[in-house]
């Protein structure tokens, strides 16, 4: 899914993901990195578009989910994502 989303330019990140990346790589891995190293990691993955999420977007997402029964994954790994289709094009949001 990630490779496909990058290739099709349909993958976006949320600011929550970037914050979680910082938290994990500086505190929760066997060899944590420095804040400067974490900034470099975040800069690297920020080549993907970063979508800031506000209350209006959350409410639209809930309405869309109810209307179209979107596919949402809350798997046992730290990746949370949802997918939706607009005009036949599939988009993925990693949150």
Helices and strands as residue ranges (DSSP letters): H 2-7, E 11-14, H 15-27, H 35-45, E 49-51, H 55-68, E 71-74, E 80-86, E 89-94
